[in-house]
Amino acid sequence: RDSTDLVAKLRAFHNKALQNPKLSHLKWAGLDLENGEVRDNKEAGILEPAMSKVKAIKFATEAAITILRIDDLIKLEKVEQGRGDDQCGA
């Protein structure tokens, strides 16, 4: 199957789970890439822990803060030019 079709089907399952409380079990839908189909990941025993997402957000935040601190440390001194230093001879 085409990967675009699979992702569209998965999104449709998730949308149905949000729209209809009776279909809330569809929120566990995930992709079985070996067989090329959408399956119930909870039944398959595949759960993505939130801890990995939390750690990724923390590391990204720390990286952004570090970049901002480096940006604050880099300061260019303004070069002052005297008024009589022009090369036109005026």
Secondary structure, 3 states (H helix, E strand, C coil): CCHHHHHHHHHHHHHHHHHCHHHHHHHHEEEECCCCEEEEHHHHCCCCCHHHHHHHHHHHHHHHHHHHHHHHHCCCCCCCCCHHHCCCCC
